[in-house]
Amino acid sequence: MNKEIELLNNKIDAQDKIINTQALEIARLNNLKTATDEAQEIIIDLQQRIDKAIEYIRETGLYCDYGDLCNQSATELLKILGDKK
């Protein structure tokens, strides 16, 4: 009987270790997901700011078509910002 109780206790201990390991892994993955979500929000915010900068440069007439020398620095800035037009 004592041997059976000892086996049950060992089994319970092993299951506790597995559960604890899984809980730690879940916590690690949740932290990773949170960090990924925050990074994604930052990327979206930065892209929106870049889009606004491109729009501002275009709307204020600070640039000319690519290749035109009237405002080469604004044109270069648009290229750096990734303007597709």
N, C-alpha and C positions, 0 to 999 in steps of 0.2 A: 504494500500500500504506500509506504514512504517513497519507494522508487517511482511509483506512478505519479505521486504529487510532485516529486522533483522533476520528472519529465515534463509535466504540465507547466511548472514554474519556468523551466528552461524554454519551453515553447512560447510562453507568454512574454518572457524577456526578449526572445528573438523577434517576436512580432512587434513589441514596443520599439526595438531598435529600428526595425524596418519603417514603422510609422513615423518615428522621429526623423529618420533620414528623408523620407518622402515629404514631411512637413517642412524641413529645411530647404529642400529642393523647390518646393512650391513657393516658399517665401523668396528664394533667390530669383526664380522666374518672374514673380510678381514685381520685384524691384527692377529687374531688367526690362519688363514691359513698361513700367512707369517711366523709366529713363528713356526708352525708345519713344514713347508717346510724347514726352516733353521735348525730345530732340525733333520730332516731327512737327510739333507746334512751332518751334523756333524756326525751322526751315520754311514752313508756310508763311510765318510772319516776315521773314527776310525776303522771300519771293514777292510778297505783297508790297513791301517797301521798294524793292527794285522796280516792280511794275509801276508804282507811283512815281518813282524818279524818272523812268523812261517817259511816262505820260506827261510829267511836268516839263521835261526838256522839249518834247514835241509840241506841247500846247503853247509854251512861251516863245516859240520860234527861235530858240537858242541854237538850233542846228540847221544845217542844210543837207540836202541829199548827199549820200556818200559820194566822195570824189569831188564835191564842190569845196573850194578853198575858203568860203566866206566864214565858216566857223568850224575849223578842223578839230578843235579840242572837244567841243560838244559832240561832234560826230564820233570821235574816238571814245568818248565816255559812253555813248550809246552802245558801241561795239563791246566795250568792257562789261557793261551791264547785261549783255546778251540780247540786245534788241534784235529781233528777227526780221524787221522790215528794212 
